[in-house]
Amino acid sequence: VVMTQTPLSSPVTLGQPASISCRSSQSLVHSDGNTYLGWLHQRPGQPPRLLIYRISNRVSGVPDRFSGSGAGSDFTLRISRVEAEDVGVYYCTQSTQFPTFGQGTRLEIK
Amino acid sequence: EVQLVQSGAEVKKPGESLKISCKTSGYRFTSYWIGWVRQMPGKGLEWMGIIYPGDSDTRYSPSFQGQVTISADKSISTAYLHWNSLKASDTAMYYCARNGGTQWGQGTLVTVSS
C-alpha cells in the first residue's frame, strides 16, 4: 500500500492551524472493520512517537489540539494551534496490510 | 510500562555480518507483531519486515527480502535483525517498533565503512 502525503513541507505561524493530508493507494478498511491508519511525529535525533491511531484516536498524553479524521483511503491530521514543540516531521502509517509509511511532512515555524 | 530497548551503535566493514537486538518488556511479546524500520541519513521511515513471535510468522518488504533476516527469541522477549554481508548502503538508523507504531525502541545506528 503506497501512502502519499501532502504537503511535504509546511511553514506555519505559531498559533495558526496546520493540516496534513494522507492518501492510500487502496482502502485501509480491514476485514475486521477497523481502519489501521495512524500518525507519528518525529523530532530531530529522536525515534518517532505515535500521536493518533485508528484514524482519530489520540494516544494518552497527546494534546487535544491534534485531531485525525478521514475514511477509506483519504485521511487528515489537523493541529488547531501550532506550538513551537510541534516542529518536526509527521508521518502517516497504515498497518491494515503489510505496514507502510507516507514520505513525511516537515512542519516548520515561519 | 511497555519498553523496547535496542542494542548499541555498531561500526562495521563491508562484507561483515551483524545482528542487532530489541529487548522488550511490559507486554505479552508473543501476542503482537513487532518489526524493524530503517531510516537512512536525512530520509524517511521504511518498514523492513515484521515478525509474530507467537509462531515466528515473518514478512518482509520486497525491498528488503533476501537482504536481512528477522527473528525472535520468545524465551527472552527479544527481536533481532541480522545481516550476512553488510554494504556501505546499509548505513542507517534502525528502529524496532510494534506494528502500528505504538511503541518504538531508541534506535541503533549502524555505520558500514571501509
Interface residues (C-beta under 8 A of the other chain):
Chain A: Y36 G38 L40 Q42 P47 P48 R49 L50 Y53 V59 V89 Y91 T93 S95 F98 P99 T100 F101 G102 Q103 G104
Chain B: G35 G44 L45 E46 W47 I50 R59 S61 Y95 A97 N99 G100 G101 T102 Q103 W104 G105 Q106 G107
